[in-house]
Amino acid sequence: MGAGEFKARCLAILDAVERTGKSVVVTKRGKPVARVVPIEKPKKKGAPLAGSVLYEGDIVSPLTEPWEAR
């Protein structure tokens, strides 16, 4: 596809690449200069942060133990 056509229809071409999964080669004066390819969609494996949070209880209330500030 020529660069001028790509420029004129860019958003529609991007939608088509996403929908079909096929790449598009863009040419300038008949020579290939770029390729638009669909990205790989990430595989969902449950919750990515599952098990990464540690609950320590109430961290806002005043301490019941005496302490010294230095």
N, C-alpha and C positions, 0 to 999 in steps of 0.2 A: 504494500500500500504506500502510495506517495505521501511525503511529509505534508503537503498541502491538504490532502484529503484527511489525513490523521488530525491535523490542526482543526479542520472544520467540524469533524465528528468525534472529537476526543472522548467526551463523556459517554457517548453511546458505545464507542469501541471498548472503553473500560468496562462498561456494564456487560457487554457481550463476552469479553475475556473472562470475567468473573462467572457468568452464567454457564458458558460452554466449557471452560477449562482449557481452551485452545489459545496458543500464543499468536501474536500478530507481529510481523516484521515490517518495520517502517523504512522506506528507502528515500534517498535524496539523489536526484539525477540518475535513478536506476540502480544505485549501489546501496546495499543494506547498511543502515547506520544505527538502528536500535531494534530491540525486541521487547514487546510488552508481554509479560508472562503472568499467569495467575500465581498468587502466593499460596503456600500450603497452609491450610487451616489447622490451628492447633488441635491436638487430640485432647478431649476432655477426660480427665482421670479423677473424677470426684472433686473434692474441695482441695485446692492446691496448698492452703495454709492449715489444713486439718492437723491437729496435734502439735502445732507450733506455738500455742499460747499456754503460758503457765500462770495459773491463778494463785496469787499469794495472799489472798484475804484482803481485809480493809487496810489500805495504805494511806488513808486520809485522816482517820481519827487520831487523837493524841495518844502518845505512848503511855503505858501504865508503868513502865520501868523508868527509874531516874537515869539521866545521862548527862554528860558534861560536854559542852561545846568548847572546842579548842581553837 
